[in-house]
Structures are given as C-alpha cells and as structure tokens.
Amino acid sequence: MNKSLHSPQSTGHPKPNQLRLVAWEVTRSCNLNCVHCRAAAEKGPYPGELPTKRCLEILEEIALVGKPIVILTGGEPLLRQDVFELASKGNQLGLRMVMATNGTLLTDAVVSRMKECGIKRVSISIDGATPEQHDAFRKVHGAFRDAMAGIEILKRHGMPVQINTTITRHNVADIDKIMELAVSLGAVAHHLFLLVPTGRAKDLKDQEVEAQEYEEVLNWFYDMRDKVPLHLKATCAPQYYRILRQKAHEKGEAVDFETYGLDAVTRGCLGGTAFCFISYEGIVQPCGYLELNCGDVSKEPLNQIWNESPIFQQLRDFSNYKGKCGRCEYVKFCGGCRARAYEATGDFLAEEPLCVYEPKKTVARISHG
C-alpha cells in the first residue's frame, strides 16, 4: 500500500513545489490480500518491474530535485530481492529512506539488514484493535499475530516503528482502542488514512465513513495531539489541515499558519505539489490512489517529469480547483483529496466529496505569502 511514513524534520517555509516525499512501489507482489489494497496486489510475479540498474539511476534523479523522504512500499517491499541495495544507495545520496511493510516477513536478520543499509523508520499497518478485526481486513488469518511479532523485532533492534491505520466503517468506532494499542506498542507515530475507494477498495465504497463522521474523527484526532506520546498525522484526510488552523483561531492563538505545529510543514493533499508516487513498472502519479499517468521513468528522467508534467502543473495552480475547493479560503492548506474527487466525478480538479465545510465566500483565501 501507498502509505505516508515520515517524521517532521524542518521548520520554516518549504520551497514551492519542492519534492519532499516519494512513495515508490518497488514491487507489486505481496503475501497478503488486503480488502482495501490500492494495487489489488497478489503474490505475483508481475512483469515489467523496473530492473536494479534503472532503480539506482532513479534514486540519483530524485536527488536532483531535493532530498525527500523515500518510502519503499509495495505490495510488500521485502519481496523485492534488491530492496536493501536500493535503500543503501538512497541513503548514500542523502535521501531519507524508510519502508512500509505489513510486518509479517520481519526477522532479526531482515531488521539487521534494514539498519545496515540506512532505513530510518518502518511503518506497519494495523487496522483493528483485535486480531479478529485486523485479520478480517487483511484477509489472512494470523496477520495480526505476525505483525505484532514483527513490531517486537523492530523494537528489539531499536528501529522506530510507525503505525498506519486505514479508517472505514468497520473500525471507526474502535479508533481510540487502536491508538491505545499504538501507544502500548511503543510506536513513535500513528498515521490515520481515510479510505480512498480505488483498486480493490472500490468494492468497499459503502465502507467509507460519511462526511460528518469524517469531520468528527479528524477533530478527535486533533484533540489527541497533546494526550498521547505519538506524532499524529492524517493522510488522505486533507481537511485535517483546515481543522488545525480553525482550532488555532478558536483558541485565539497568534501563530504563523505556514509553520503551525509539526504538521504545518506539509499540507493536506500533497499529490503533485510536494509528493509523487512511482509504480512498480515506472509510471509516475500524483499519488498511489490517483491513477493518472504523469510520466514514465522507464523512458524519461524523474526530475524532468517532476518539473514538467502538465498534470503536476495543473495541481500546483490552485485557481484550477473547482466547486467548494476552488472558492475555499483553506485551499492552499487542504486542497481536498484529489483522488477521491477523481473517483467520484472523473475530474481530479473537482471538489472533495467528503467535506462538510462551507467556504466563507467573503473571506479572502489564505496565501502562502
């Protein structure tokens, strides 16, 4: 799965359209069969996977446009034989290399190799507070047990662990229990993902939380910021970045909204503005859930695609955004989920369908300055 996996590193104002985060599906092969999988990944093998030599060159091209966090994801990235070679190369180039894994293939030997090649953090998805709830989502009996065992191995080796949770109707009532579990596991971060109905998750469209409940979950998540020893981040939930600023106004805080809190160095939907996704066969997309071909790194350099893609250019010009998003004063901080808009309407610039906020038409848009 394409999952955010990073920790805040900088304060101040990031450069416009600086590449700060790359999710790279280094393989689509996977040993699980998760019901919400963006890639509808299976065991494989999948033809067309980028060869090692080209992958090493792509890492050099990434370094030409910034020093982003690079998430090695899948599928299950540990099923790619050269994954540690790729991590080592990225680390040598000054990229922050992290990995998103389902945790079931972790051993002491595997985690030792992760540390040797410079992987800085590992995320594991936990989508239920109990084995039954998690395994039902993952469609593999024992997935929860094996993920817990993997987390213990990571902790034993001193590798920071991040917990990712995809919120659907099947677990939204238990999100507080899942967060309690993340705390008890000694995780450093808990990242929430709101279901985007693409890939296998199209069959889960009726599992999306409704807009009002979505808003309530994000407000609850905000309120937990000072109550748990975790870095909390909402992903595929761009309205959270509006809520951050609304809450600050409610409290009468005089803050710089560009750098408000650890989360404000980012924005809601990063697709094409600070983030891109690379598929296992080299197709570059704004994100893993927004399946728009912005270029092909098997044929052209990643740095050229990042700087010149017409789709990326459209996403970076917020005056292109339509409906409520287009007139919202928070558009530059939130932006709405472009993948969710595309899935609902066929237009990636349409308004976010799961947003209850009504823009204040008389209020000028907040600018990056």
Order of alpha helices (4+ residues) and beta strands (2+ residues): beta-alpha-beta-alpha-beta-alpha-beta-alpha-alpha-beta-alpha-beta-alpha-beta-alpha-beta-beta-alpha-alpha-alpha-alpha
